[in-house]
Each structure stands twice: as C-alpha cells, then as structure tokens.
Amino acid sequence: MSLSFANSIAVQSRARALVPLCVGAGTYLFFLFVSDTLLQDSDSFWQIKIGQWILDHGAMPYTDFYSFTRTGAPWISTSWLSQVMFAFSYTQWGWAGPVILTAIGIALSTAIFVHLLDAQIEAPRAVLFALLALLLALHHVLARPHILALPVMVAWLGLLMAAADRRSAPSWAWLPLMALWANLHGGFVLGLALIGPISLEAVEHAEKGRRLQLFLRWVLFGVGALIASCCTPYGWRTLMGATNILSLGELLSLIFEWMPANFATFTSFEGALLGLIALGYYRGLVLSAPRIFLILFLTWSALTHVRSIEAFAFLVPLVLAKPLGEMFSRPPADATGADHGPARYVTALGALMIVGASWTSTSLYMGHHRFGFTMTQTPVAAVDLLEQRKVQRIFNAYQFGGYLISRDIPVFVDGRAELYGEKFVMDFFKATEGKKPELLPRLLDEYKIDATLLVADAPGPQILDQLKGWKRIYADDIAVIHVRENAEGAAATLSK
C-alpha cells in the first residue's frame, strides 16, 4: 500500500508539472484565435521591413534609408533579432507568421511565469496570477519585438529572485539570457537596472559573515550582465540606442504606449493597484526594503508609461512570490525522491498531447482563416493613387509611416521617434492636430512637400482645405490626400 501511495504522489507531482505547459498552450490558442487584435500597430510594417533588409543584405543598418527627412542620419536597430524573426515568418506564411510568433512569445511568458510561481505558491494561485497578468498586458500584446523579449524578461527576474531567496549569487550560466534580451529588444536595460535592488535583497538576508563576499559576487555578475548586453552587432552602442527614446521629453506624452496611465475611467490596472493595496492591508503583508523598492519602482514605471504595465503585471507577482508562499499553506511535495516510470510517462505523454493539439489547432485555423492587418493603419487605395501620380515627397500621418515603408515609399515621419527627435515630431503633431496650424504651411514648404496623406478624422485635412495653394483630391474613411494646386496633372476630386 505504501508503495502504491508513493507512486500516486509521484504521478500527481509529475502531472502538476504540466500546469505551466497547459497555461501556455491555452494562452497560445487564445491569441491565435483573436489574431486580428495583434495586427493593429503600423510599427509592425517597418519592423518586418528592416528584418527583411537585414536578411537580404547580411548586414546591420547604421543609418536611416526609409525617410526623406532624415536620410543618412545615424540610426541603429536595437531589436534586430526580433525583426529578423518576424521578417522570416512573414516571408514563409504571410501575416500568419508574425501572429503565430507573437502568440508563442506571450504563451512562453505565461508558461515560464506559472512555473516560477509554482515553486512558491500553489498552482491554482499561480494560474490566477497568470490570468491577471494577461488581462493587464492585453492592450500591449501586439506583433512587435517586445513580446518576443517578454519570456526572457520573466525568466531573468524569476531567476534573479530565486537566487536572492536562496541568499546566493546568480549563476554565470544565466548571462546568455541578457545577451539574448539585448538582441531582441531595447527593454533589456530594465533587466540591468533590476540587478541592484535584487542583490540587496540577497545580501540583507545572508549571514553577516558572508555578506561582503556575496555582495561582491553580485557586483561581478552585474558587470558580466553589462558586458553580455553589449554582445550584439552594435556592441556598446546598443546601450545608447536603447535609452535614446527616454530623451524625447514632451513627445512621450503624445505617443500612446509612452503616455502616463489614465485613471479617468476604471481600468484593469487601476483594479490591480487597488487589489495590491487591499492584499497588503488584509493579509498584513510584510516585505523587506529591497522588495518594497522593486514594487514601487515597477509601479512608478507603469504609472509613467502604459507600455510598462506588462512589466508590472508579470514582475510584481514574482517579487511577491516568496512572501505570499509563506503566508499561504500548500500541500507537501513528494518526499519519496523516487523517479517512477508511470510518473515519467504521464508527463511525457501529456506534454506531447498538449503540443500536438496546439499544432493541429494551428493548422486547422490557418486553413480557413485569413490573417490581415487592420484597415485603419493601411490606406491602400490612397497610396495606390499617390503611386499612380508618381508623387515624390509625401507629408504622411504618423501612423501611416509603417505602411508607406512597407510599400517602399520614402516617409516624412514614422514610428521611429528617436530618429526624428523631440522638436521635429512635436512640430509635426502641433501642425496636424490644430494646436499650431501656422506650422503646417511652413513644414510643407520647408520640406518641399508634393502631397499630404493624413488621417481622415484628424484636424489636418480641414486645415489644408482652407490653405491657399492646396487642393483635396481624395478622401475615404481612412485617409485624405491633398496636393499642390500648381502640381502637374492635378486630378479631379475623388471620394468614397
């Protein structure tokens, strides 16, 4: 009976190991079936275009060659590896490729997240935290490089916190994670910043006699991580490129993902903050100073820029995992130490079934679903007309830049705000949003603009309607085109 009971416990323990894989598979299928929500950001166009350029030329871009306003200006791609992956998948499967790649990225993130939490708290609570994290991050799950870097971010912080909980230093074997992160996305600087406070957590709870030695080991690991982050085709310039976006000042408040959190209406993020406060009061949660600092830092980042809410969603639970695990009792783990055959079979067979079901579902869905980019970002008919007229210099809306790049048309501006600089993009927004309409004719003349391609429901087209020397020739629900009245071959007004 005792052997049978031990086998039962072992099988249950092995089966529990499938929970992260089940959560990951469920996440993958969910985002596969809501694929249209992943294709709503025009930056995906130029990300893929740059990745394709890298594949075609076997080289890295160091200057801009997609705009006519910054041609030749220094610019590097801090997300080159993600861009190559997106470009390759797009070449193979069309828009289904980036969708599947994005779904895999968020699925890996949740699977790693649940696995790390399961070491401290019960699986049901870990799954609940994963669902809450997905809810908070939902607005920023897009076919863009930050999603491919998300699993690395979750694994990095989880491993560092695990080392701190053991009152030891991180393994040098983890440094390749930082190198991978630095090649996937510029957000790796967050991983570097987190080493300091987490090291203090480890040192604070270590024995007094070994605190200095442990601190020095963390310092060396931090230096190693800094060096690893420079293991990219751009070397140390990757650090500079990753932080350039933070120097855009006022402009960040106009770009949606860099805007501060808005509490004018109730949001899931607001609910999460209130829930975190309520949990602390209700359970009397006691945290060390470094953990408090980490939570405050992640909360401040999320309040400052909505794009940081996903970091808050996935990282704060990992910081709280050990204190929460000490508060909630959990069933004892299998203490037999036996590696029973049936248990191994349960795990292996279950994993194969989950992966097989996910692959089959993907194949079936791809067979009847047409993956396509949201039309509000793709002014197809308007750009077709501009190409027919052979227009050379187009004053385009910010969100149309990515699509124009995908059509090999030089742009006035696009989503690479760090390339154009704060003043340039701020002048553009003020001119087209009606805050300083007098800037619009100045920009049109300064950059010798032949035609404008602006969003249909924006103030810009209405300003141009009243501007002498400009004529509206096309309008639909997505975009409006104006050309100079003295341009050769001016067309009659078209509308849809």
N, C-alpha and C positions, 0 to 999 in steps of 0.2 A: 504494500500500500504506500509505503513511504517513497519508494522509487517511482511509482505511478504519480504521486503528488508532485515530486520533484520535476518529472517530465512535463506535467501540466503547467507548472510555474514557468519552466523554461520556454515552452511553446508560447505562453501568453506574453512573456518578455520579448521573444523574437517578433511576435505579431505586432506588439506595440511599436517596434522599430519601424514598421511600415506606415505609421501615422504621418510622419513628415512627407513621405512619398505620396500618400493619398491626398494630403492637403495640397501638395504641389501639383498633382495631376488635376485635381478639381479646379485649382486656380488657372491652370493652363487652358482647360476646356472652356471655362467661363469667358476668358478674354479672347479665345479663338472665336467663340460664338457671338461676341459683341465686337468683332474686329473693326467695324466702322468707327468706333469710338477711339481707336488707336491711330487713325489716319485723319487727324484734324489740325495738324500743325504744319504749316508750309516749310518750316525748317527741315522737315524730313526730306524734301526735294534736294536742297543743296547738300545735306549730309550725304545722301546717296551719290550725288554728282561728284563730290570730292573723293569719296571712296572709289568710284569708278575711275577717276583720273589717276589715283594712286596705283590702281591695278593696271591700267593701260600703260603708264609711264615707268612703273617700277621705281618711283621716286616720291619724295615728300614735297608738298607745297611750302614755299618760304615767302611768297609774295601773292598779292591778290591779282587774279586774272578773270574775275567774273563781273566786276563793276567797271563803269567808265568814269566814275568819280574818284576811285582810289586805285586805279590800275598801277601795278608795280609797287604799291605800298607794302611794307613788311607785314606779314601775317603767317601764323603757323596754326596747324590743326592739332589741338590737344586731345581730340577724340578720334584720331586717325584709325585705330584698330576697329573701333565700333563702326566707323564709316565704311571701312573695307568689308566688314561682315554684312552690313546692310546692303551694300552695293552688290556683293556676290549673291546674296539671297534674292535680291530683286532681279538680277540677271537670269537666275535659274527659274524662278517661279512668279515673276511679276510682283504685285503688291502683296500676294500671299506670303512671300518670303519674309519681308520685314515684319508682317503681322505675326507669323509663327515665331520668329526670332524674339520679338518683344514679349510674346506670351511665355516663351521658355524662360526669358530673363526674370519676369515677375514670378513665375512658378518656382524657379530655383531659389529666389529670395525668400518666399514663404516657406519652402521646404527646409532651408537652412535655418531660418528663424525658429520654426517649431522644434527642430532638432536641438538647437541650442537651449531653448527654453525648457524642453523636456528633461534636461539634466538637473533642473532646479525645481520645477513645478509640475503638477500633474498634466497629462496630455490634454484633457478637456479644456483646462485653463489656457494652455499654450495655444490650442486651436482657436479659442475665443480671442486671444490677443492677436493672432494672425488675421482673423476676420476684421477686427477693429483697425488694424494697420492697413489692410487693403481698402477699407472704407475711407480712411483719411487720405490715402495716396491716390485714390481713384481719379481725381482731377488731373493728375500729372502722369498717368500711365499712357504714354504716347510712344510711337515708333521713333525713338530718339536715343542717343547714346547713353543717357543717364540711367535708363532701365537696364541696359546690358552691364553697367557697372554696379547696379544695386546689390546683386548677390555677393559681390566682393566686399562692398561696404558692410553688409550684415555679418559676413563671415569674419571680417577684420575686427570689428568691435567685439563680436562674440568671443573670439579667441583671446583678445587682449583682456576682456573682463574675466574670462576663465582663469587666465594666468594670475590676475590680481586676486581673485577669490582663493587661489591656491597659495597666495603670498609668495609667488615666484616670478621670475622674469620670463618674457615671451621667448619662444624658440626662434632661432635664426632661420629655421626652415620656413617660417611664415613670411619672410621678406619678399619672396617672389609674388605674393599676393599684392603687395604695394606696387611692384613693378607692373603687374598686370593692370591694376587700377589706373596707374598713371598713363598707360597707353590707351585705356578705354574711355576715360572721361576726366575732365579737369577737376572734378569734385574730390580727387584724391587728397587735396590739401586739407580737407576735413579729417581724413584719417591720420595725417601727420599731427594736426592740432590736438587730437584726442589722446595721443600718447602721453602727454604731460600729466593731465589730471588722473588718468588711469594708473600711471606709475605711482602717484602719490597715494592712491587707494591701496596699492600693494605694499608700499613702504610703511604706511601708517599702521597696518595690522601685523607687520612682521615682528619677529623677536628683536629686541633692542640691539642685541649684539651683531645682527646681520643686516641692519637697515642700510648702513652706508654701502656695503657691498651690493645689496640688492638695488639700491638707487643707481649706482654706477653701471650695473648691468642693464638697467632700463635706459640710461643715458646712451650707452653704446648701441642698444637696439634702436633708439631714436635716430642716432646718426646713421646707422645702417639703413633704416627706412628712408631717410632723406636721400641717401645715395641711391637706393633702389628706385626712388621716384624719378631719378634722373636717367634711368636706364630706358630711354626712349630714343627714337631717331633724332630728336631735337636736343637731347642732353639737358643741361641745366635750364635752357630756355623754356622747357615745359613748365617749370615753376612760375616763370614770369608770365607766360601766356595764360596759365590757369587763374592768375589773380588779376589780370587786366580788366576783366569785366567789373570788378568791385570798384574801379576808379571812375565809373561813369556817373556817379553822383545823382543829380536830379533825374536823369534819364531812367534810372532803375524804377522810379515810381510810375513810369508810363508803360513799361513792358510788363505784361500780365504776370508772368512767372516770378518776376522780381518785385512785384508790388507787396506792400505790407498786408498782413491778414486783415480782413474787413469783418467787423462784428455788427454791421448794420442789421443783418438778418442772421438768424441762428444757423450755425454750420456744424458739421461733424467735428471739426477741430475745436470749436468752442465747447462742444459737449465733452470732448476728450479732456480738455483742460479742467473743466468743472468736475469731471469724474475723477481725475487725478487728485485734485484738491480734496474731494469728498473721501476718497480712499485713504489719504493720509490722515485725515481727522478721524474717520470711523474706526480704522484699524490701529491708529496710533503708530503709524509707520515711522521708525527711527532710522535715519540714514547718516552715513559718515559725511564729513565735509566734502571730500572729493566727489562722492556720488551726487550730493546736492548741487555742486558746481556743474557737473555734467548735465543734470536735468535742467538747471537754469539756463545753461548755455544753449542746449538744444531747443528749449522753449523760446528763448530770445531769438534764435535763428529763424524759427518757424513764424514768430510774430513779425519779424522784419521782412522776410521774403517767403511768399507762399510756396515756392518751389522747395523750401526746406521742411515743409510739413511731412513729407515722406520720410526724411531722416528722423524727425521727431517720432513718427509712428513706429518705425522699426527699431530704433536705437534705445529709446527710453525704456521699453519693457526689458531689454537686455541688461540695462543698468540696474533695474529694479528686481531682476530675476532672483538673485540670492536672498535679499531681504524678504521678498514675497514667499520664497520657498521655506524660509524659517518660520514664517507666520502660519502657513497652511500645512497641515499634516498630509502625508502621502503614503500609500501602501509601501511596505518594504520591498526592496528589489530582490531578485533571485540571488540567494546567498549560496547556492549549491556549487556555483562555479563550473558546473558541467556544461559541455557543449554538445547537447543531444542531437542526434541525427534528425528526428522529426521536427525539431525547432528550426534547424537549418533549412529543411525542405519547405516549411511554412513560409519563411522569409523569402527564399529564392523564388518559389513558385508564385507567391503573392506579388513580388516585385515585377516578375515577368508579365503577369496578368495585367497589372496596372499600366505598365509601359505599352504592352500590346494593345490594350483597349484605347489608350490615348492616341497611338499611332493610327489605329483603324478609324477612330472618330475623325482624325485629321484628314485622312484620305477620303473618307465619305463626304466630309463637309467641303473639301476643296473641289470635289467632283461636281457639286451643284451650286456653289456659292461664288459669286463674282466679287472679288475684292477690289475696291476702288476708293480713291481719295475723296474726301468731302468736297462738294462742288463749290462751296463758298470760298475756298482757297485756290480754286483753279479756274481763272477767267479764260476758258478755252476759246470761245467764239471771239472775244475781244482781241486776244493775242493773235488769232488767225488773221483778223482784219489788219492788225498792225504789221504782220509779216507780209501780207499782200501789198500794203502800201510801202514796204521796204523802209520803214521808219528806223532811224539810226540811234537816236538818243531819247529814251522814254523816261519820263518822270513817273515812277511807279509807286503804288501804295506799299507800305512796309510789309504787309502780309502777302503781297504778290511777288516779292523778290525771289523766294524759293522756287516758285513755279516758272518764272522767267528764266532763271538759271538752268532749270531742267530742260528748257527749250533752246538753250544756247544763245540767249539774248542778253547782252550786257545790261546790268541793272543800275539804277540810281542809288538804291539802298536795299538792304536785305537784313535778315536776322542776325548777322554778324556785327552787332552793335559795337563791339570792342574795336573793330577795324575802322569804323567811321568816326568814332569819338563822340563825346557828350554834346558838344556845341552843334556839330553837323546834324545829328539826329534830332536834337531838341528844336533846332530851327525848322527842320522838316515837319515835325509834328505840330509846331505852333502855326506854321503856314497852312497846313492842310486841315487842321482841326478848327480853324477860325479864331484862334487865340491872338494871332498876329497876322491877319490876312495880308498886310502890306509886305510881308516877307515873300509871299508866293511869286509875284512877278519878278522880284529880284533874283530868286533862285532859278526861275525859268530862263531868265536872260543870262545869268552868270554861267550856267552850265549848258547854254545853247540847246535847250530842250526843243525837240520837234513835235512831241506828242505827250499827253499825260494819260496815265492809266490808274484811276483812283476808285476807291470803293463806292458803290452806288449810293449808299445811305449816309455817307460822310459829308461834312460841310465843304470839302474841297471842290467837288464838281459845281456846287451852287456858286462858289466864289468865282470859278472860271467862267461860268455863264455870264457874269457881269463884267468880266475882264476884257478890255478892249484888245483886239488882235487875236482872240482865241475863239474857236467855234466847236461846239459839241457835234460829233459825227456819229456817235454810237452810244447806246445805253441799254443795259439789261438789268436783271435783278442782282447781278454780281458786281459789274464794273461799268465805268463810264469813260469814254475816250474824248479828249479834246485835242485839236490840232491848231497850229497857227493858221490864221485866215489867208496868209500870203503863201502858204505851202503849195507846191505844185501838185496838181491832181487832186485838189480837195474834193472829197466825196460828199454826196448828199447825206442828210441826216438819216441814220438808221435807228431803228428801235425794235425792241422785243417786249 
